[in-house]
Amino acid sequence: MQVKHENLRVWAEAMDLSELVYAMSREFPRREDFG
């Protein structure tokens, strides 16, 4: 159970990080805009 709880915590942190990167990618212009 402790291992599963650890995996869930790491997964939650990964989701938060992916959401942060997604928000940043929306703020900055995409590479297609330069082409």
N, C-alpha and C positions, 0 to 999 in steps of 0.2 A: 504493500500500500504506500509505503514511503517513497518507493521508486516511482510509482505512478504519479504521486502528488508532485514529485520533482519534475517529471516530464511535463505535467500540465502547467507548472509554473514557467518552465522554459518556453513552452509553446505559447503561453500568454504573452511573454516578453517578446517573442518573435513576431507575434501578430501586432503588438503595439509598435514595434520597429518598422514592420512593413507598412503600417498605416501612416507612420511619420514620413517614410520615404515616398509613399504615394502622394501625400499632401504636398511635400516639397516639389515633386515632379510636376504637380499641377500648377504650382506658383511660378516656376521657371519655365520659359519657352522650350518646347520640344525641339529635337534636332531637325525634324522635318521642316520646321519654320525657317531654318537657315538655308535650306536647299530650295 
